[in-house]
């Protein structure tokens, strides 16, 4: 039980949370910018809950976070 395990998380990089959001739950002024055919987006939030980005898929959300030196964490 005293073995260190590398979880692949950079302890120096700030954490952001990635969670799915239904398009129908977005405000109308945001919803009008969403492409047709999308029913779900992925939001990237900082530790205080401030939304930093909305993107089309989970993979893109994680890539975006890492490109900006954040450590993304999935939220259900």
C-alpha atoms as one frame of an Amber mdcrd trajectory, in Angstrom:
protein
   0.000   0.000   0.000   2.996   2.311   0.110   3.675   2.166  -3.618   3.521
   5.409  -5.545   1.336   5.330  -8.627   1.615   7.811 -11.466  -1.920   8.911
 -12.316  -0.630  11.034 -15.187  -1.671  14.274 -13.485   0.807  17.127 -13.380
   0.691  18.397  -9.774   1.766  21.873 -10.946  -0.961  22.227 -13.590  -4.257
  23.698 -12.404  -7.254  21.387 -12.636 -10.235  22.041 -14.893 -13.422  20.014
 -14.942 -15.002  18.667 -18.128 -18.691  17.826 -18.092 -21.402  17.203 -20.654
 -24.120  19.834 -21.067 -27.366  19.440 -22.988 -27.806  22.136 -25.614 -31.390
  22.632 -24.448 -30.065  23.670 -21.002 -27.991  26.529 -22.446 -29.256  30.112
 -22.525 -30.946  31.068 -25.831 -28.164  33.498 -26.768 -25.624  30.666 -26.546
 -27.896  28.025 -28.067 -28.261  30.039 -31.284 -24.525  29.588 -31.970 -24.623
  25.787 -31.656 -24.533  23.895 -34.931 -27.585  21.914 -35.925 -27.569  18.251
 -35.060 -25.781  18.690 -31.734 -27.755  17.812 -28.626 -24.820  17.761 -26.193
 -21.694  19.888 -25.728 -18.822  19.622 -23.273 -18.072  22.435 -20.866 -14.672
  23.146 -19.356 -14.879  24.759 -15.898 -12.212  26.054 -13.532 -12.102  25.036
  -9.863 -14.453  27.894  -8.951 -17.082  26.693 -11.432 -16.486  29.439 -13.994
 -17.168  28.143 -17.501 -14.057  28.583 -19.617 -15.144  26.904 -22.852 -17.863
  24.966 -24.648 -16.762  22.444 -27.258 -18.388  19.809 -29.450 -16.861  16.657
 -27.934 -15.088  15.297 -24.877 -11.835  14.527 -26.662 -11.597  18.129 -27.859
 -12.311  19.436 -24.338  -9.419  17.399 -22.914  -7.076  18.432 -25.725  -7.998
  22.095 -25.281  -7.335  21.931 -21.539  -3.950  20.263 -21.998  -2.909  22.737
 -24.702  -3.442  25.501 -22.154  -1.469  23.704 -19.428  -4.472  22.560 -17.407
  -5.115  19.091 -16.047  -8.601  18.002 -17.190 -10.797  15.883 -14.924 -14.053
  14.270 -16.023 -17.207  15.195 -14.084 -20.417  13.181 -14.504
